[in-house]
Structures are given as structure tokens and as C-alpha cells.
Amino acid sequence: MLNRKTQPLFQQINSIKLIEPEKIYLDNSIPLYAINAGTQDVLKIDISFDAGVWYQSKPLIASTVNEMLSEGTKNLTSKDIAEKLDYYGAFIQPEPSKDNATISLYTLTKYLPETIAVFAEIIKNPTFPEHELKTFIGKKKQAFQVEMEKVSNLARRQFNRQLFGCAHPYGESPEIEDYDAVLRSDLIQFHKQYYHPENCKIILAGKVDNDVIKLVNSYFGSKDWSSIKKTEAKRIELVKPESTIEFIKKEDATQSAIRIGKLTINKTHSDFPKLEVVNTILGGYFGSRLMKVIREEKGYTYGIGSYLVSLKNAGFFVISTEVGTDVTKPATQDILKEIKRLREGLVTDDELKIAKNFMLGDMMRAFDGPFEQAQSYKSIIELGIENDFFDRTLEAIKSITPQEIHQLVNDYFNENDMVQTIAGN
């Protein structure tokens, strides 16, 4: 019998069993990554296109195309699509981003023949009906106006502009007038140019067998699905930020949103896995230094975090928090002090051990189930990184030393090189 008065023995995680995707090519050469895992008869199909913000020539086009795919096709109205998916207990989820545009189908395996037919229809034959576009834009404008009242969004937009510049796809932020400039013809042209076999990858997760793969191939592996050749991605050079400190005044704000960070490496760099450990110690979990000082000791905020954001053509580091307007200055100063303190001293073995254990547990959670595995692998497949990235990450977490952390934080996290964005009163 389990004795609940006795503390369980602590066990170090030495390895994580990963199920690597099986890479298959459809008849038209679309790469399909199949993850056969899980016990439930459910499936998730992700179809990812190189069709994010990076590729658009006008603001909002990439996200509008992705989010309006299910608003009507050559053969189905938006109502038809919703009713069919609802009848079979399935749903479709769009996911536009800076680099990619993904559309996902969640379905019971037994209903895949019915649901994939709808899925294929919305991807291949959307019409972006004018009346649906008008309704969509109206809702988005209302949401935009609400979001622009939040200091967190004001700071995020300006921070991206500081890092990348207003003209860069990663620094671009839409304005209210951009919504009215979205035309149906823009959407049709963007879809034609980027939503085709030469420009996509498929990730299949759940109860995957040969019959499932054959069915996916029958709908998406045909030779007659668009013959447009892949468009070469544009090259845009990064420039040094012109302004290091920006303050956005909002008279009625009770809080200030603080963003501090800099351009850095992405997941394609060999230092990235170990830099993740550095980030975790600084602000990547609830026991981090920033959380202890800014939240627990100073009481400036309920939450603060630091993040390494890995994009396809760049990477950046950011610290994010919201504090009372009366403590904006000391909070900013103390954040910078914590970065400096990490640069100038060595972390203790105990502090490093706790951070390592958290990261190993977090990594296990990221692979707990087929859909979670699909999401984790998707993050490297879209960047063209080999599957051993996770093995290298596991080894980096286990082997990193205080001396390596000291070197990395000085190489990548010098507080004197960081930009600051503050929105509030």
C-alpha cells in the first residue's frame, strides 16, 4: 500500500523517448510527416504553407486569407462548412504567423473520409465571398480598437518596430485604416500564389495507418492541384535599431507595459539549446530570478517572463511584464540589474539543478500526446531543422555548466545592448 507520509524519491530524467515522424512524399512530392501515436481514434492534420506576413505585399493579407478559408468555397457556403464539420464532431483551426500559415483539421478517425473532403475543399477552392469579407473586416476592426486600449499591445507593437523597423515584415503592425484596404482580389491572388503543393508541408498525428495516408494522398497528392511554382522568399537585411528607448503615453493607464530585449539567434544556431537554459534561469519559469525579485521581493507585478522567440529569418529575446505606473522606473532598473547580476556572477549548482529539472519536465510535457508531439516537431520542420534538435536540446540541458552560462549570458544578453519599450502613464 502507498504510504503517503513518505516523500517519493526524486528521480533525475536521463532520457525522453521521442517518436520521430515518418517522412513520406505524396504523389505530387508534398512532404508528409506522420506521427502514429496515442490511444484514441482521433487525428490532427496540419497543412503548413510558406504564406505568413513575410510574404505579403499589403498589411493583413496573409492572416485574412488564412482565417477566411472556411468562409465559403466554389461548392460550399460558410454555413454548409460549419454544419458538416459540426455534424461529424470535427473542427478546423487557422494559425497565421510571421513566416507560415497553417490550417488544421481535428477529427475522429472514423469520420476522416467525410471531414477531409471539406478540409480539402476549403484549402483548394476558397472564394472569399464579398459579404463574408465585409463581416470579417468589421469584426476585426472592432477587436483591433479594443486591443489598442491595452498597454501590453501598444508595447508589443512598438517593441517589434524598434527591433526590426516599421518596413520589415517582423516589425510591421497594421493600423485601423489598413483593414478597409483589404480587397477580395488581393486575397484571391495571395491564395493562388502561395497555397499550392510546391509551397506546403503536411503533419499528420494520432491514429495513423496506411489507409489514413492513402486517403490524405488521394485529396492532396494529386498532380492537378495548382501548377504554380514556388515563389522565392524575399531577402531583407536586419539593421541596427535606431531608437533604444521608446515611451508610449497613455493618459488613463493604471499600469505600464515594459518590454526589454534585443535581436539574437534562432533555433538554427548551435548555441540555442544552451541559451534556453540561460533564459530559463533569468525569467523562463516561476522560480526564475526575475520572478523572485520583481514579483516576490519588490511586489511590482503579478507576473514577469523572458522569452527566446525563434522566427525563420531572425530570433529575438524579450522580457515582458506589466507594473503599476508608480513603479515603472524602479521596475525597469531592477530588471536591468538582474541581467547584469547574471552576467557578472556564476549561478549556483542548486539554482542550475532546479532550472534543469524544470526544463526536463517541461520538455516531457511538450511530447505528452500525439498532438503535442506534432506541435513540437512542426516548430522545427518549418525552420528546416533536423529531428536531432530535441536530442541536442536534452543533452544541452543535462550537460551545461555555470561557466558556460556565464559565457553565454555575456555573449548574448548584455543589458547595454537592449532596447526598451514602455507603454503607460
C-alpha positions as CSV (number, residue, x, y, z in Angstrom):
1,M,0.0,0.0,0.0
2,L,1.2,3.5,-0.8
3,N,2.5,5.3,2.3
4,R,1.5,9.0,1.8
5,K,3.6,10.0,4.8
6,T,6.8,9.1,3.0
7,Q,8.1,11.6,0.4
8,P,8.6,10.0,-3.0
9,L,12.2,9.5,-4.2
10,F,13.4,12.2,-6.6
11,Q,14.5,10.7,-9.9
12,Q,16.6,12.5,-12.5
13,I,15.2,12.4,-16.0
14,N,18.0,10.9,-18.1
15,S,16.2,10.3,-21.3
16,I,13.0,11.1,-23.1
17,K,11.6,8.6,-25.6
18,L,10.6,10.6,-28.7
19,I,8.6,9.2,-31.5
20,E,10.1,10.7,-34.6
21,P,7.8,11.5,-37.5
22,E,7.9,9.2,-40.5
23,K,8.6,11.3,-43.6
24,I,6.7,10.3,-46.7
25,Y,6.2,12.0,-50.0
26,L,2.8,12.3,-51.6
27,D,2.4,11.6,-55.3
28,N,2.9,15.3,-56.1
29,S,6.0,15.5,-53.8
30,I,4.4,17.2,-50.9
31,P,6.4,16.0,-47.8
32,L,4.1,14.4,-45.2
33,Y,5.3,13.8,-41.6
34,A,3.3,11.1,-39.9
35,I,3.3,10.6,-36.1
36,N,1.5,7.4,-35.2
37,A,0.8,7.7,-31.5
38,G,-1.9,7.8,-28.9
39,T,-4.7,5.5,-27.9
40,Q,-7.7,7.5,-29.0
41,D,-9.1,7.2,-32.5
42,V,-8.6,10.9,-33.3
43,L,-6.5,12.7,-35.9
44,K,-5.0,16.1,-36.4
45,I,-3.8,17.2,-39.9
46,D,-1.7,20.3,-40.1
47,I,-1.1,21.8,-43.5
48,S,1.5,24.5,-43.3
49,F,2.2,26.9,-46.2
50,D,5.1,29.4,-46.5
51,A,2.5,32.1,-46.6
52,G,2.9,34.3,-43.5
53,V,3.4,38.0,-43.0
54,W,6.8,37.7,-44.5
55,Y,5.3,37.1,-48.0
56,Q,2.5,39.7,-48.1
57,S,2.8,42.9,-50.1
58,K,0.0,44.7,-48.2
59,P,-0.8,44.6,-44.4
60,L,-3.3,41.9,-43.2
61,I,-3.5,39.9,-46.5
62,A,-1.7,36.8,-45.1
63,S,-3.8,36.5,-42.0
64,T,-7.0,37.3,-43.7
65,V,-6.5,34.6,-46.3
66,N,-5.7,32.0,-43.7
67,E,-8.6,32.9,-41.4
68,M,-11.2,33.2,-44.2
69,L,-10.5,29.8,-45.9
70,S,-13.7,28.4,-44.3
71,E,-15.9,31.3,-45.1
72,G,-17.1,29.9,-48.5
73,T,-15.8,27.9,-51.4
74,K,-16.8,27.1,-55.0
75,N,-19.1,24.3,-53.8
76,L,-19.9,25.1,-50.1
77,T,-21.1,28.2,-48.2
78,S,-19.7,29.1,-44.8
79,K,-22.9,27.6,-43.3
80,D,-22.5,24.4,-45.2
81,I,-18.9,24.0,-44.0
82,A,-19.9,24.7,-40.4
83,E,-22.8,22.3,-40.4
84,K,-20.9,19.5,-42.0
85,L,-18.0,19.8,-39.5
86,D,-20.3,20.1,-36.6
87,Y,-22.3,17.0,-37.6
88,Y,-19.1,14.9,-37.5
89,G,-17.7,16.5,-34.3
90,A,-14.7,18.0,-36.2
91,F,-13.3,21.5,-36.3
92,I,-10.8,23.5,-38.4
93,Q,-8.3,25.9,-36.9
94,P,-6.4,28.6,-38.8
95,E,-3.0,29.7,-37.5
96,P,-1.4,32.6,-39.3
97,S,2.1,33.7,-38.2
98,K,5.0,35.8,-39.3
99,D,6.5,33.1,-41.5
100,N,3.9,30.5,-42.1
101,A,0.1,30.0,-42.4
102,T,-1.2,26.7,-41.1
103,I,-4.7,25.3,-41.3
104,S,-5.5,22.3,-39.0
105,L,-8.2,19.7,-39.0
106,Y,-9.2,17.9,-35.8
107,T,-11.4,14.8,-36.5
108,L,-12.4,11.4,-35.3
109,T,-10.6,8.8,-37.4
110,K,-13.8,7.0,-38.5
111,Y,-15.2,10.2,-40.0
112,L,-12.0,11.2,-41.8
113,P,-13.4,10.3,-45.3
114,E,-16.2,12.9,-44.7
115,T,-14.2,15.6,-42.9
116,I,-11.2,15.6,-45.2
117,A,-13.4,16.2,-48.2
118,V,-14.5,19.5,-46.5
119,F,-10.9,20.2,-45.5
120,A,-9.6,19.8,-49.0
121,E,-12.4,22.0,-50.4
122,I,-11.6,25.0,-48.2
123,I,-7.9,24.8,-48.9
124,K,-8.1,24.3,-52.7
125,N,-11.2,26.3,-53.6
126,P,-11.9,29.2,-51.3
127,T,-13.8,32.1,-52.9
128,F,-13.6,34.8,-50.1
129,P,-17.2,36.0,-50.7
130,E,-17.5,39.7,-50.6
131,H,-20.3,39.7,-48.0
132,E,-18.2,37.4,-45.7
133,L,-15.2,39.6,-46.1
134,K,-17.2,42.7,-45.1
135,T,-18.4,41.0,-42.0
136,F,-14.9,39.6,-41.2
137,I,-13.3,43.0,-41.6
138,G,-16.0,44.7,-39.4
139,K,-15.3,42.3,-36.6
140,K,-11.6,42.6,-36.9
141,K,-11.8,46.4,-36.7
142,Q,-13.8,46.3,-33.6
143,A,-11.4,43.8,-32.0
144,F,-8.4,46.0,-33.1
145,Q,-9.9,49.1,-31.4
146,V,-10.4,47.1,-28.2
147,E,-6.8,45.8,-28.3
148,M,-5.3,49.2,-28.9
149,E,-6.6,50.3,-25.5
150,K,-4.3,47.7,-23.8
151,V,-0.8,48.9,-22.9
152,S,0.5,45.4,-23.4
153,N,-0.4,45.5,-27.1
154,L,0.9,49.1,-27.6
155,A,4.2,48.0,-26.1
156,R,4.4,44.8,-28.2
157,R,3.8,46.6,-31.4
158,Q,6.4,49.3,-30.7
159,F,9.0,46.8,-29.4
160,N,8.8,44.9,-32.7
161,R,9.2,48.2,-34.6
162,Q,12.2,49.1,-32.6
163,L,13.9,45.8,-33.2
164,F,13.2,45.3,-36.9
165,G,12.0,48.7,-38.2
166,C,8.5,49.6,-39.5
167,A,9.2,48.4,-43.0
168,H,10.4,44.9,-42.0
169,P,7.8,42.1,-42.1
170,Y,8.6,41.2,-38.5
171,G,8.3,44.9,-37.4
172,E,5.1,45.6,-39.4
173,S,2.0,46.4,-37.4
174,P,-1.4,47.1,-39.1
175,E,-3.3,50.3,-38.5
176,I,-7.0,50.8,-38.4
177,E,-7.1,52.1,-42.0
178,D,-5.4,49.0,-43.3
179,Y,-8.5,46.9,-42.7
180,D,-10.5,48.9,-45.2
181,A,-7.8,48.5,-47.8
182,V,-8.1,44.7,-47.9
183,L,-9.6,43.7,-51.2
184,R,-11.1,40.4,-52.3
185,S,-8.8,40.4,-55.3
186,D,-5.8,40.7,-53.0
187,L,-6.9,37.5,-51.2
188,I,-7.6,35.5,-54.3
189,Q,-4.2,36.5,-55.7
190,F,-2.3,35.7,-52.5
191,H,-4.1,32.3,-52.2
192,K,-3.2,31.4,-55.8
193,Q,0.4,32.4,-55.3
194,Y,1.1,30.6,-52.0
195,Y,-1.4,27.9,-51.3
196,H,-0.2,25.1,-53.6
197,P,1.7,21.8,-53.4
198,E,5.1,23.4,-54.1
199,N,4.8,25.5,-51.0
200,C,3.4,23.3,-48.3
201,K,4.1,20.6,-45.8
202,I,1.7,18.2,-44.0
203,I,2.0,16.9,-40.5
204,L,-0.3,14.0,-39.5
205,A,-0.7,13.0,-35.9
206,G,-2.8,10.5,-34.0
207,K,-4.0,7.0,-35.1
208,V,-2.2,7.0,-38.4
209,D,-2.2,3.9,-40.6
210,N,-1.7,3.2,-44.3
211,D,-5.4,3.8,-45.0
212,V,-5.2,7.2,-43.5
213,I,-2.1,8.1,-45.5
214,K,-3.8,6.8,-48.7
215,L,-6.8,9.0,-48.0
216,V,-4.7,12.1,-47.4
217,N,-2.7,11.3,-50.6
218,S,-6.0,11.0,-52.6
219,Y,-7.1,14.5,-51.6
220,F,-3.7,16.4,-51.5
221,G,-1.4,14.3,-53.6
222,S,-2.9,14.9,-57.0
223,K,-1.0,16.4,-59.8
224,D,-3.8,18.7,-60.9
225,W,-3.8,20.8,-57.7
226,S,-2.3,24.0,-58.9
227,S,0.8,24.0,-61.1
228,I,2.3,27.3,-59.8
229,K,5.9,27.1,-59.0
230,K,7.2,28.0,-55.5
231,T,7.8,31.7,-55.1
232,E,11.3,32.6,-53.8
233,A,11.3,34.2,-50.4
234,K,12.4,37.8,-50.3
235,R,15.6,38.6,-48.5
236,I,15.6,41.5,-46.1
237,E,18.7,42.6,-44.2
238,L,18.3,43.4,-40.5
239,V,19.5,46.8,-39.4
240,K,20.6,48.1,-36.1
241,P,17.7,49.6,-34.1
242,E,17.6,53.4,-34.5
243,S,16.0,54.0,-31.1
244,T,16.9,52.2,-27.9
245,I,14.3,53.6,-25.6
246,E,10.7,54.4,-26.5
247,F,7.8,55.6,-24.3
248,I,4.2,55.5,-25.4
249,K,2.0,57.8,-23.4
250,K,-1.5,56.6,-22.4
251,E,-3.2,59.0,-20.1
252,D,-5.8,56.7,-18.5
253,A,-3.5,53.8,-17.9
254,T,-3.1,52.4,-14.4
255,Q,-0.3,50.1,-15.5
256,S,2.8,50.3,-17.6
257,A,3.8,47.6,-20.0
258,I,7.5,47.0,-20.2
259,R,9.4,45.2,-23.0
260,I,13.1,44.9,-22.9
261,G,15.2,42.8,-25.3
262,K,17.4,42.5,-28.4
263,L,17.9,40.6,-31.6
264,T,19.7,37.3,-31.1
265,I,19.9,33.8,-32.5
266,N,17.2,31.4,-33.6
267,K,16.8,27.6,-33.3
268,T,19.1,27.0,-36.3
269,H,22.1,28.2,-34.2
270,S,24.1,25.6,-32.3
271,D,24.1,27.8,-29.1
272,F,20.3,28.0,-29.0
273,P,19.6,24.9,-26.8
274,K,22.0,26.1,-24.1
275,L,20.8,29.7,-24.4
276,E,17.4,28.4,-23.5
277,V,18.8,27.3,-20.1
278,V,20.2,30.8,-19.6
279,N,16.8,32.3,-20.4
280,T,15.0,29.9,-18.0
281,I,17.2,30.9,-15.1
282,L,16.7,34.6,-15.8
283,G,12.9,34.7,-16.5
284,G,11.7,31.5,-18.1
285,Y,9.8,29.9,-15.2
286,F,8.1,30.7,-11.9
287,G,11.3,30.1,-9.9
288,S,13.4,32.4,-12.2
289,R,15.4,35.3,-10.9
290,L,13.2,38.0,-12.4
291,M,10.1,36.4,-10.8
292,K,11.8,36.2,-7.4
293,V,12.9,39.8,-7.4
294,I,10.3,41.7,-9.4
295,R,7.3,39.8,-8.1
296,E,8.2,38.3,-4.8
297,E,10.7,40.7,-3.3
298,K,9.6,44.0,-4.8
299,G,5.9,43.3,-5.4
300,Y,5.9,45.3,-8.7
301,T,3.9,42.8,-10.7
302,Y,1.9,39.6,-10.6
303,G,4.0,38.1,-13.4
304,I,7.1,38.6,-15.4
305,G,8.8,36.4,-18.0
306,S,11.6,36.3,-20.5
307,Y,11.4,34.5,-23.9
308,L,13.6,33.5,-26.8
309,V,11.5,33.9,-30.0
310,S,12.7,31.9,-32.9
311,L,11.5,33.1,-36.3
312,K,12.6,31.7,-39.7
313,N,14.8,34.7,-40.6
314,A,15.7,36.0,-37.2
315,G,15.5,35.5,-33.5
316,F,15.0,37.8,-30.5
317,F,15.0,37.9,-26.8
318,V,12.3,39.8,-24.8
319,I,11.4,40.4,-21.2
320,S,7.7,41.2,-20.7
321,T,5.8,42.5,-17.7
322,E,3.1,44.9,-16.6
323,V,3.6,47.0,-13.4
324,G,1.9,49.9,-11.7
325,T,2.6,53.3,-13.2
326,D,4.1,54.5,-10.0
327,V,6.9,51.9,-10.1
328,T,7.7,51.9,-13.8
329,K,11.1,53.4,-13.4
330,P,12.4,51.2,-10.5
331,A,11.0,48.1,-12.1
332,T,12.8,48.8,-15.3
333,Q,16.0,49.5,-13.4
334,D,15.7,46.3,-11.3
335,I,15.2,44.2,-14.4
336,L,18.4,45.5,-16.0
337,K,20.2,44.9,-12.6
338,E,19.2,41.3,-12.7
339,I,20.6,40.8,-16.2
340,K,23.8,42.5,-15.1
341,R,23.9,40.3,-11.9
342,L,23.6,37.2,-14.1
343,R,26.4,38.4,-16.3
344,E,28.8,39.2,-13.5
345,G,28.5,36.1,-11.3
346,L,28.2,32.3,-11.6
347,V,24.9,30.6,-10.9
348,T,25.0,28.1,-8.1
349,D,24.8,24.4,-8.6
350,D,21.5,24.2,-6.8
351,E,19.9,27.0,-8.9
352,L,21.1,25.3,-12.1
353,K,19.8,21.9,-10.9
354,I,16.3,23.3,-10.3
355,A,16.2,25.0,-13.7
356,K,17.4,21.9,-15.4
357,N,14.7,19.8,-13.7
358,F,12.0,22.2,-14.7
359,M,13.2,22.2,-18.3
360,L,13.4,18.4,-18.5
361,G,9.8,18.2,-17.1
362,D,8.6,20.9,-19.5
363,M,10.2,19.0,-22.4
364,M,8.4,15.8,-21.4
365,R,5.1,17.7,-21.3
366,A,5.8,19.0,-24.8
367,F,5.7,15.4,-26.1
368,D,2.9,14.1,-23.9
369,G,0.5,13.0,-26.6
370,P,0.4,12.9,-30.4
371,F,-0.9,16.4,-30.9
372,E,1.7,17.9,-28.6
373,Q,4.4,16.0,-30.5
374,A,3.1,17.3,-33.8
375,Q,3.3,20.8,-32.5
376,S,6.8,20.4,-31.2
377,Y,8.1,18.9,-34.5
378,K,6.2,21.4,-36.5
379,S,8.3,24.2,-34.9
380,I,11.5,22.7,-36.3
381,I,10.1,21.3,-39.6
382,E,9.1,24.8,-40.6
383,L,12.6,26.0,-39.9
384,G,14.2,23.1,-41.8
385,I,15.9,21.7,-38.7
386,E,16.7,18.0,-38.3
387,N,14.9,15.9,-35.8
388,D,18.0,15.5,-33.6
389,F,17.3,19.1,-32.4
390,F,15.5,17.7,-29.4
391,D,18.2,15.2,-28.6
392,R,20.7,18.0,-28.7
393,T,18.4,20.1,-26.5
394,L,18.2,17.3,-24.0
395,E,21.9,16.9,-23.9
396,A,22.5,20.6,-23.6
397,I,20.2,20.9,-20.6
398,K,21.9,17.9,-18.8
399,S,25.5,19.0,-19.6
400,I,25.6,22.8,-19.3
401,T,27.8,24.2,-16.6
402,P,27.8,27.5,-14.6
403,Q,30.9,28.6,-16.6
404,E,29.1,28.0,-19.9
405,I,26.1,30.0,-18.7
406,H,28.4,32.9,-17.7
407,Q,29.9,32.9,-21.2
408,L,26.6,32.7,-23.0
409,V,24.9,35.5,-21.0
410,N,27.8,37.8,-21.7
411,D,27.8,36.8,-25.4
412,Y,24.0,37.3,-25.9
413,F,22.3,39.1,-23.0
414,N,24.3,42.3,-22.4
415,E,21.8,44.8,-21.0
416,N,23.6,47.7,-22.5
417,D,22.7,46.5,-26.0
418,M,19.0,46.1,-25.3
419,V,16.1,48.2,-26.5
420,Q,13.4,49.3,-24.0
421,T,9.7,49.9,-24.8
422,I,7.3,51.3,-22.1
423,A,3.6,52.0,-22.7
424,G,1.6,53.6,-19.9
425,N,1.2,56.8,-18.0
